[in-house]
Amino acid sequence: MNWRVPLADLDYGEDESRAVLDVLKSRWLSMGGVTQEFESQFAHAVGARHALAVSNATVALHLACLALGIGPGDEVIVPSLTFVATANAVLYTGADVRFADIAGPDDLTISVAAIRACINPRTKAIIIMHYAGYPSQIPEIQKIAIEHHLSIIEDAAHAPGAEMNGRFLGTWGEVGCFSFFANKNLSTGEGGMLVTNRDDIAERAGKLRSHGMTSLTWDRHRGHAYSYDVVDLGYNYRIDEIRSALGLVQLGKLKASNVRRGEIVRQYRLGLEDCGVDLPFADPSGTPAFHLFPILLPEGFERRIFMDRMREEGIQTSIHYPPVHQFSYYQSRYPGVNLPVTEAVAAREVTLPLYPAMTEENIDTVLASVRKSLV
Ligand SMILES: *Cc1c(COP(=O)(O)O)cnc(C)c1O
């Protein structure tokens, strides 16, 4: 399909090509100096003490759970209006998830009251997901976490560079997890980052990222180690130098591209006033990362028809998200979960194109197509 306006588009240029070629010429392909530089610049950019680059955000979430000691018998509270990886990462450890509803049609992040209602003696942690790059209600959730001795993991896949009260998202909880998947604000194809201010978590996650080994090929290459021991059951969750090189270039563009995304969102909001759709996050706190632009169709409007009409106009749209608790696997594992707000909102949600390189013409085309598709 040749879209007039795709849902997302890469912001890649000469710098990315050069960075990749430099790595190829260096003849060192897996985790090494470029990855260390990416980690150190990313940690600095979000104000975290530690940053560990990994294969993707799903494994960052898995490592976060493992490093916090989450396992069989434990429960982790998660939103259902998220990508399935948020919940899967918990199940990998042998722990269970407990789904919490979202706050409402204006705030699509996890509800504080719902979190409270989910807490029981098995609860170990809460995963919050900053939907579309808008901050969850972190201060209130932190209060609950302190009160009940729970950890907070931030699924910040949508939120690189977003901040609230002068603090970057991903650095509020014990661990923050970022995704560099192809359609995210910072893209390396596949890739992710785990950030934490806790030395013990960084140490544990760092070992588990590489088979629980006490030294890496890179250390031995540089003569820093002679052999190694394996002290834990770890994984190969490493990133490679090619992706880290792409990540470094993309990190340099992140601030400007998030600003551009914000401008597009402002234009969208103005252009969609009074056309019958609801626009969540009317008055967000902090500085969002504007990863997605979700709209809620009028109640009862057939979403399929709207999306088909948009497709006929050459506009790619998407759904964020089919709720996790409604997937077959999750329904059979956790039958009878009832999340009225998530279900009502998710059924009306459609995501419009949003990427920094959108032109004024692209924006106008989308706005006109939305109005046309709603009649
Ligand atoms: C993209 C995404 C993930 C998974 O990221 P990967 O890097 O593809 O593993 C997790 N959670 C959310 C909310 C996402 O959007």
The ligand as an ORCA input file, in Angstrom:
! r2SCAN-3c Opt
* xyz 0 1
  C       6.742     -0.931     21.589
  C       6.275     -1.191     22.976
  C       6.822     -2.203     23.778
  C       7.786     -3.230     23.273
  O       8.891     -2.698     22.698
  P       9.886     -3.623     21.856
  O      11.114     -2.796     21.804
  O       9.251     -3.815     20.525
  O      10.066     -4.898     22.582
  C       6.403     -2.317     25.084
  N       5.453     -1.509     25.585
  C       4.885     -0.545     24.839
  C       3.864      0.328     25.460
  C       5.260     -0.372     23.511
  O       4.653      0.570     22.775
*
